[in-house]
Amino acid sequence: MNSNLPSWISSGFRIFSNADLAAEIILLATVLLYTLFAILVYKQVGILNKTIITSKGVLINGLALLHLVASVVILILILVTITS
């Protein structure tokens, strides 16, 4: 160790010692918010399909459901990865 450093630095104090934990928390929060966004998109598409009836309504609803399922699967994968 460098003897010119203050004792609280040379004793092993690290500001970013839990950077991996912080990254996991930020990733989990981001994916959780994205999953909530996907839920809102699915609900809004359902309202849209009731308001404006088109021949592509089933396709749009299916894509919104696929988007929701994909975001939930990614959330589950991240939860499994973080807890293991």
Residue pairs with C-beta under 8 A, 6 or more apart in sequence:
1 10
2 10
3 10
24 82
27 78
28 78
28 79
28 82
31 71
31 74
31 75
31 78
32 75
34 71
35 68
35 71
35 72
35 74
35 75
37 71
38 67
38 68
38 70
38 71
38 72
39 68
41 64
41 67
41 68
42 64
42 65
42 67
42 68
45 60
45 61
45 64
46 61
46 64
48 60
49 57
49 60
49 61
